[in-house]
Amino acid sequence: MADYYEPITYEVTEQENGWILKTVLQKRLGVSRKLLSKIKLTERGVTLNGERVYISVTVKTGDLVAITLEKETSEDILSQPIPFNTVFEDDSLLIVNKDPGIIVHPTHGHYTDTLANGVVHYWQEKGEMFRFRPVHRLDQDTSGLLAIAKNAYVHQHISEQLIAGQVAKKYAAIVHGCPEPLKGVIEGPIDRDPEEPHRRIVIETGYPAITWYKTLASFKRGALVELILGTGRTHQIRVHMTSLGHPLIGDKMYRMPGLETMDDQESEGIEALDRLIPRQALHACELGFRHPITGEPLLFKAPLPDDMEQLRNKLADDLNTGGLT
């Protein structure tokens, strides 16, 4: 017999008196057509005052509308006791602060040692049934805040906020050199590099991309930069900062433009910086959106991880010592 999550409910107001139930579900509970079709197929599905009804019925003031989702699990994800950092959790959401170096979701040829494996194990140990549904992506070597929805309804609502530009995502990066001007906007269309399809480049024929940046601290050889995305293209921050001539320190894919033609001393200095951290110095430091169930505004923050903090300290020391060690 199927198991179900707690119902998501809504009380019909005087303004909605006489509405079709389907309209209430779509306009007030925000249920998409696809999700509604899925819910109707379940045993409990959509109810009005506790009774199963057709969604074509009319409602009246004070009626209690409810949708009940069938519990799901990620049967294709192996359970592994992989530790992760929980920032927030309730019946709808799990917010984690992802460590660098860990893949979010299993991929072809990489079925274990991912965040998904660890989260599925964590839920199983608690006796809970949820399907692993990350709402957005973080690269393997990018650390920071990641939202995971516990059901399709929550995933749909946060995804819609993302599309509408209502999710606040802020990143911190440590880059080569210091951007001039100290703050600004980068509007450079992005697409695959035709010579290396796994890389992205700024190209006139690419997809529109916009990034706002602000320099928080500048050093002799680098800078700590805050970034906000206006779009969500693959590798967007890394590509845009490289296009400015200020790639992220430690980034093995997006290197300093013109590195091959620099003199030995200059190129060795850049490579010395890149060796100070084993991954691109990029961290998702803030994440904000409205709770899909309560409507409450949520804002989560994650401080710089140890490796980026150590890099910042070394760059700051370089101001006084005259050289990096």
Secondary structure as a PSIPRED ss2 file (coil, helix, strand):
# PSIPRED VFORMAT (PSIPRED V4.0)

   1 M C   1.000  0.000  0.000
   2 A C   1.000  0.000  0.000
   3 D C   1.000  0.000  0.000
   4 Y E   0.000  0.000  1.000
   5 Y C   1.000  0.000  0.000
   6 E C   1.000  0.000  0.000
   7 P C   1.000  0.000  0.000
   8 I E   0.000  0.000  1.000
   9 T E   0.000  0.000  1.000
  10 Y E   0.000  0.000  1.000
  11 E E   0.000  0.000  1.000
  12 V C   1.000  0.000  0.000
  13 T C   1.000  0.000  0.000
  14 E H   0.000  1.000  0.000
  15 Q H   0.000  1.000  0.000
  16 E H   0.000  1.000  0.000
  17 N C   1.000  0.000  0.000
  18 G C   1.000  0.000  0.000
  19 W C   1.000  0.000  0.000
  20 I E   0.000  0.000  1.000
  21 L H   0.000  1.000  0.000
  22 K H   0.000  1.000  0.000
  23 T H   0.000  1.000  0.000
  24 V H   0.000  1.000  0.000
  25 L H   0.000  1.000  0.000
  26 Q H   0.000  1.000  0.000
  27 K H   0.000  1.000  0.000
  28 R C   1.000  0.000  0.000
  29 L C   1.000  0.000  0.000
  30 G C   1.000  0.000  0.000
  31 V C   1.000  0.000  0.000
  32 S C   1.000  0.000  0.000
  33 R H   0.000  1.000  0.000
  34 K H   0.000  1.000  0.000
  35 L H   0.000  1.000  0.000
  36 L H   0.000  1.000  0.000
  37 S H   0.000  1.000  0.000
  38 K H   0.000  1.000  0.000
  39 I H   0.000  1.000  0.000
  40 K H   0.000  1.000  0.000
  41 L C   1.000  0.000  0.000
  42 T C   1.000  0.000  0.000
  43 E C   1.000  0.000  0.000
  44 R C   1.000  0.000  0.000
  45 G C   1.000  0.000  0.000
  46 V E   0.000  0.000  1.000
  47 T E   0.000  0.000  1.000
  48 L E   0.000  0.000  1.000
  49 N C   1.000  0.000  0.000
  50 G C   1.000  0.000  0.000
  51 E E   0.000  0.000  1.000
  52 R E   0.000  0.000  1.000
  53 V C   1.000  0.000  0.000
  54 Y C   1.000  0.000  0.000
  55 I C   1.000  0.000  0.000
  56 S C   1.000  0.000  0.000
  57 V C   1.000  0.000  0.000
  58 T E   0.000  0.000  1.000
  59 V C   1.000  0.000  0.000
  60 K C   1.000  0.000  0.000
  61 T C   1.000  0.000  0.000
  62 G C   1.000  0.000  0.000
  63 D C   1.000  0.000  0.000
  64 L E   0.000  0.000  1.000
  65 V E   0.000  0.000  1.000
  66 A E   0.000  0.000  1.000
  67 I E   0.000  0.000  1.000
  68 T C   1.000  0.000  0.000
  69 L C   1.000  0.000  0.000
  70 E E   0.000  0.000  1.000
  71 K C   1.000  0.000  0.000
  72 E C   1.000  0.000  0.000
  73 T C   1.000  0.000  0.000
  74 S C   1.000  0.000  0.000
  75 E C   1.000  0.000  0.000
  76 D C   1.000  0.000  0.000
  77 I C   1.000  0.000  0.000
  78 L C   1.000  0.000  0.000
  79 S C   1.000  0.000  0.000
  80 Q C   1.000  0.000  0.000
  81 P C   1.000  0.000  0.000
  82 I C   1.000  0.000  0.000
  83 P C   1.000  0.000  0.000
  84 F C   1.000  0.000  0.000
  85 N E   0.000  0.000  1.000
  86 T E   0.000  0.000  1.000
  87 V E   0.000  0.000  1.000
  88 F E   0.000  0.000  1.000
  89 E E   0.000  0.000  1.000
  90 D C   1.000  0.000  0.000
  91 D C   1.000  0.000  0.000
  92 S C   1.000  0.000  0.000
  93 L E   0.000  0.000  1.000
  94 L E   0.000  0.000  1.000
  95 I E   0.000  0.000  1.000
  96 V E   0.000  0.000  1.000
  97 N E   0.000  0.000  1.000
  98 K E   0.000  0.000  1.000
  99 D C   1.000  0.000  0.000
 100 P C   1.000  0.000  0.000
 101 G C   1.000  0.000  0.000
 102 I C   1.000  0.000  0.000
 103 I C   1.000  0.000  0.000
 104 V C   1.000  0.000  0.000
 105 H C   1.000  0.000  0.000
 106 P C   1.000  0.000  0.000
 107 T E   0.000  0.000  1.000
 108 H C   1.000  0.000  0.000
 109 G C   1.000  0.000  0.000
 110 H E   0.000  0.000  1.000
 111 Y C   1.000  0.000  0.000
 112 T C   1.000  0.000  0.000
 113 D C   1.000  0.000  0.000
 114 T C   1.000  0.000  0.000
 115 L H   0.000  1.000  0.000
 116 A H   0.000  1.000  0.000
 117 N H   0.000  1.000  0.000
 118 G H   0.000  1.000  0.000
 119 V H   0.000  1.000  0.000
 120 V H   0.000  1.000  0.000
 121 H H   0.000  1.000  0.000
 122 Y H   0.000  1.000  0.000
 123 W H   0.000  1.000  0.000
 124 Q H   0.000  1.000  0.000
 125 E H   0.000  1.000  0.000
 126 K C   1.000  0.000  0.000
 127 G C   1.000  0.000  0.000
 128 E C   1.000  0.000  0.000
 129 M C   1.000  0.000  0.000
 130 F C   1.000  0.000  0.000
 131 R C   1.000  0.000  0.000
 132 F C   1.000  0.000  0.000
 133 R E   0.000  0.000  1.000
 134 P E   0.000  0.000  1.000
 135 V C   1.000  0.000  0.000
 136 H C   1.000  0.000  0.000
 137 R C   1.000  0.000  0.000
 138 L C   1.000  0.000  0.000
 139 D C   1.000  0.000  0.000
 140 Q C   1.000  0.000  0.000
 141 D C   1.000  0.000  0.000
 142 T C   1.000  0.000  0.000
 143 S E   0.000  0.000  1.000
 144 G E   0.000  0.000  1.000
 145 L E   0.000  0.000  1.000
 146 L E   0.000  0.000  1.000
 147 A E   0.000  0.000  1.000
 148 I E   0.000  0.000  1.000
 149 A E   0.000  0.000  1.000
 150 K C   1.000  0.000  0.000
 151 N C   1.000  0.000  0.000
 152 A H   0.000  1.000  0.000
 153 Y H   0.000  1.000  0.000
 154 V H   0.000  1.000  0.000
 155 H H   0.000  1.000  0.000
 156 Q H   0.000  1.000  0.000
 157 H H   0.000  1.000  0.000
 158 I H   0.000  1.000  0.000
 159 S H   0.000  1.000  0.000
 160 E H   0.000  1.000  0.000
 161 Q H   0.000  1.000  0.000
 162 L H   0.000  1.000  0.000
 163 I H   0.000  1.000  0.000
 164 A C   1.000  0.000  0.000
 165 G C   1.000  0.000  0.000
 166 Q C   1.000  0.000  0.000
 167 V C   1.000  0.000  0.000
 168 A E   0.000  0.000  1.000
 169 K E   0.000  0.000  1.000
 170 K E   0.000  0.000  1.000
 171 Y E   0.000  0.000  1.000
 172 A E   0.000  0.000  1.000
 173 A E   0.000  0.000  1.000
 174 I E   0.000  0.000  1.000
 175 V E   0.000  0.000  1.000
 176 H E   0.000  0.000  1.000
 177 G C   1.000  0.000  0.000
 178 C C   1.000  0.000  0.000
 179 P C   1.000  0.000  0.000
 180 E C   1.000  0.000  0.000
 181 P C   1.000  0.000  0.000
 182 L C   1.000  0.000  0.000
 183 K E   0.000  0.000  1.000
 184 G E   0.000  0.000  1.000
 185 V E   0.000  0.000  1.000
 186 I E   0.000  0.000  1.000
 187 E E   0.000  0.000  1.000
 188 G C   1.000  0.000  0.000
 189 P C   1.000  0.000  0.000
 190 I E   0.000  0.000  1.000
 191 D E   0.000  0.000  1.000
 192 R E   0.000  0.000  1.000
 193 D E   0.000  0.000  1.000
 194 P C   1.000  0.000  0.000
 195 E C   1.000  0.000  0.000
 196 E E   0.000  0.000  1.000
 197 P E   0.000  0.000  1.000
 198 H E   0.000  0.000  1.000
 199 R E   0.000  0.000  1.000
 200 R E   0.000  0.000  1.000
 201 I E   0.000  0.000  1.000
 202 V E   0.000  0.000  1.000
 203 I C   1.000  0.000  0.000
 204 E C   1.000  0.000  0.000
 205 T C   1.000  0.000  0.000
 206 G C   1.000  0.000  0.000
 207 Y E   0.000  0.000  1.000
 208 P C   1.000  0.000  0.000
 209 A C   1.000  0.000  0.000
 210 I E   0.000  0.000  1.000
 211 T E   0.000  0.000  1.000
 212 W E   0.000  0.000  1.000
 213 Y E   0.000  0.000  1.000
 214 K E   0.000  0.000  1.000
 215 T E   0.000  0.000  1.000
 216 L E   0.000  0.000  1.000
 217 A E   0.000  0.000  1.000
 218 S E   0.000  0.000  1.000
 219 F C   1.000  0.000  0.000
 220 K C   1.000  0.000  0.000
 221 R C   1.000  0.000  0.000
 222 G E   0.000  0.000  1.000
 223 A E   0.000  0.000  1.000
 224 L E   0.000  0.000  1.000
 225 V E   0.000  0.000  1.000
 226 E E   0.000  0.000  1.000
 227 L E   0.000  0.000  1.000
 228 I E   0.000  0.000  1.000
 229 L E   0.000  0.000  1.000
 230 G C   1.000  0.000  0.000
 231 T C   1.000  0.000  0.000
 232 G C   1.000  0.000  0.000
 233 R C   1.000  0.000  0.000
 234 T C   1.000  0.000  0.000
 235 H C   1.000  0.000  0.000
 236 Q H   0.000  1.000  0.000
 237 I H   0.000  1.000  0.000
 238 R H   0.000  1.000  0.000
 239 V H   0.000  1.000  0.000
 240 H H   0.000  1.000  0.000
 241 M H   0.000  1.000  0.000
 242 T H   0.000  1.000  0.000
 243 S H   0.000  1.000  0.000
 244 L C   1.000  0.000  0.000
 245 G C   1.000  0.000  0.000
 246 H C   1.000  0.000  0.000
 247 P C   1.000  0.000  0.000
 248 L E   0.000  0.000  1.000
 249 I C   1.000  0.000  0.000
 250 G C   1.000  0.000  0.000
 251 D C   1.000  0.000  0.000
 252 K C   1.000  0.000  0.000
 253 M C   1.000  0.000  0.000
 254 Y C   1.000  0.000  0.000
 255 R C   1.000  0.000  0.000
 256 M C   1.000  0.000  0.000
 257 P C   1.000  0.000  0.000
 258 G C   1.000  0.000  0.000
 259 L H   0.000  1.000  0.000
 260 E H   0.000  1.000  0.000
 261 T H   0.000  1.000  0.000
 262 M C   1.000  0.000  0.000
 263 D C   1.000  0.000  0.000
 264 D H   0.000  1.000  0.000
 265 Q H   0.000  1.000  0.000
 266 E H   0.000  1.000  0.000
 267 S H   0.000  1.000  0.000
 268 E H   0.000  1.000  0.000
 269 G H   0.000  1.000  0.000
 270 I H   0.000  1.000  0.000
 271 E H   0.000  1.000  0.000
 272 A H   0.000  1.000  0.000
 273 L H   0.000  1.000  0.000
 274 D H   0.000  1.000  0.000
 275 R C   1.000  0.000  0.000
 276 L C   1.000  0.000  0.000
 277 I C   1.000  0.000  0.000
 278 P C   1.000  0.000  0.000
 279 R C   1.000  0.000  0.000
 280 Q C   1.000  0.000  0.000
 281 A C   1.000  0.000  0.000
 282 L E   0.000  0.000  1.000
 283 H E   0.000  0.000  1.000
 284 A E   0.000  0.000  1.000
 285 C E   0.000  0.000  1.000
 286 E E   0.000  0.000  1.000
 287 L E   0.000  0.000  1.000
 288 G E   0.000  0.000  1.000
 289 F E   0.000  0.000  1.000
 290 R E   0.000  0.000  1.000
 291 H C   1.000  0.000  0.000
 292 P C   1.000  0.000  0.000
 293 I C   1.000  0.000  0.000
 294 T C   1.000  0.000  0.000
 295 G C   1.000  0.000  0.000
 296 E C   1.000  0.000  0.000
 297 P E   0.000  0.000  1.000
 298 L E   0.000  0.000  1.000
 299 L E   0.000  0.000  1.000
 300 F E   0.000  0.000  1.000
 301 K E   0.000  0.000  1.000
 302 A C   1.000  0.000  0.000
 303 P C   1.000  0.000  0.000
 304 L C   1.000  0.000  0.000
 305 P C   1.000  0.000  0.000
 306 D H   0.000  1.000  0.000
 307 D H   0.000  1.000  0.000
 308 M H   0.000  1.000  0.000
 309 E H   0.000  1.000  0.000
 310 Q H   0.000  1.000  0.000
 311 L H   0.000  1.000  0.000
 312 R H   0.000  1.000  0.000
 313 N H   0.000  1.000  0.000
 314 K H   0.000  1.000  0.000
 315 L H   0.000  1.000  0.000
 316 A H   0.000  1.000  0.000
 317 D H   0.000  1.000  0.000
 318 D H   0.000  1.000  0.000
 319 L H   0.000  1.000  0.000
 320 N H   0.000  1.000  0.000
 321 T H   0.000  1.000  0.000
 322 G C   1.000  0.000  0.000
 323 G C   1.000  0.000  0.000
 324 L C   1.000  0.000  0.000
 325 T C   1.000  0.000  0.000
